[in-house]
Amino acid sequence: RKEESDKNYFEGTGYARIPTQPNAPLPIFVQTIQTTVDRGLLFFAENQDHFISLDIEDGSLLVRYKLNSESPEEKGIRVIINDGKDHSIQIRIGKAQKLMRISVAREDIKINGEIFDFSTYYLGGIPISIRERFNISTPAFRGCMKNLKKTTGVVRLNDTVGVTKKCSEDWKLVRSASFSRGGQMSFTNLDFPLPSLFQASFGFQTFQPGGILLHHQTRTSSLQVTLEDGHIELSTTDSSSPIFKSPQTYMDGLLHYVSVISDTSG
């Protein structure tokens, strides 16, 4: 029996960062996806001003890349991969052959050129700093990924934001709500102390400069995410002032994602 990686749910709010072997002569990366989104970032690697971005655009696979000093280029495969079914995607890089081949459903994208080395790659999204650096607008991927493999074997996702280790049967559902002034939505059966390991993620869009985005109160602790003059602030019971304040503002009416994560590092 072949070893398979866990099935992971990408919430459309973050990414997974994965180390890989640099200078490998024949790097290979494999992922099986299930999704219903029209757009989403699947795979991203970069080095200096070069990058490879494998995306879903209009339900099909599209690769954007910059391998030299020229402007970024793109190629696509007109195979629908956002039908909620399993689709296996393979990326094979031949350094000596100066060739990258991306395959799905017996269709190929072939890219010729000097392929750069990289020691880290991303699945499902990228950090904001990289988005801004390469002007990447493709949203984070929402859906399931499994059978994750790289050159050295099976991939385990240990460095993630907005990724759940389990893909439930109702992953295709999108839950959204609109709030008027004073409105709120409550969740029941959550009256337990905040555990040392937890994660809460949500997206929001507003033109308002202030308001409560998330509030969790128990008998012994509280957690609150607010918008203050457009800045996102995070506060807890133990903090007399916000423990985090975003440098940017988010009252532009665009969709923004927030993940609150507590782990062993704090």
Number of C-alpha atoms within 10 A of each C-alpha: 3 5 8 14 17 17 19 21 23 28 23 23 22 25 25 21 20 17 13 17 14 13 12 16 14 13 19 19 20 21 21 18 25 21 24 19 19 17 21 25 27 27 22 22 19 21 13 7 11 18 19 21 22 24 26 24 20 15 19 16 26 22 22 16 20 20 20 14 8 8 8 14 11 13 13 18 17 12 13 16 26 22 13 15 12 16 18 19 20 19 19 18 22 18 18 10 13 13 15 20 15 23 17 18 12 8 10 15 16 14 18 12 15 15 21 20 17 17 14 15 16 21 25 31 29 25 14 11 9 13 14 10 9 14 10 14 10 18 20 24 29 29 23 26 26 21 18 24 18 19 17 12 14 17 21 18 18 11 12 17 24 25 26 16 14 14 18 12 7 7 18 16 8 7 6 8 7 9 9 6 6 7 7 12 8 7 7 5 5 11 12 12 13 16 9 12 11 10 15 11 17 17 14 16 14 17 11 14 15 16 16 14 17 17 14 17 16 12 8 10 13 15 17 17 21 19 22 18 14 20 17 24 20 20 18 17 12 11 10 8 12 15 11 12 17 13 10 9 14 23 21 13 11 10 12 14 15 17 16 16 15 14 10 6 6 7
